[in-house]
Amino acid sequence: MLENSERYPLQHILVEDIFSSNKLIVVLLLLILASAMGTIWMTHQTRGLISENGQLVLQHQALENEYRNLQLQEATESDNTRVESIAISTLKMQRVQSEQEVVIFE
């Protein structure tokens, strides 16, 4: 057959044929490739955002639980009977008798 490919460069002929007579097909092919790449990129971005959203939801739930626990702790520690018992036992405080009260007027 033909041993010398320089005389009949098939690749060169094919490329020339495609670009000379089928410009519309080449443009459409490039647009399809661009659309496919855009779809792949958008899917990747969407999956990343969905993953981040899941992590943020878990973090939000953990913060809500911590907030509820802190509210419960505050309610428990600010209870009057608890404060009074700590004042009497730890600080050795006493209730003021009405005879010991001093009222100052300005």
Number of C-alpha atoms within 10 A of each C-alpha: 3 7 7 8 9 8 8 11 10 11 10 9 10 11 10 12 12 13 13 10 10 11 12 12 12 13 12 11 12 12 12 12 12 12 12 12 12 12 12 12 11 12 12 11 12 12 11 11 12 11 12 12 12 11 12 12 12 12 12 12 12 12 12 12 12 12 12 12 12 12 12 12 11 11 11 13 12 11 10 11 11 12 12 15 13 13 14 13 10 9 10 9 12 10 9 8 7 7 6 8 8 7 5 5 4 2
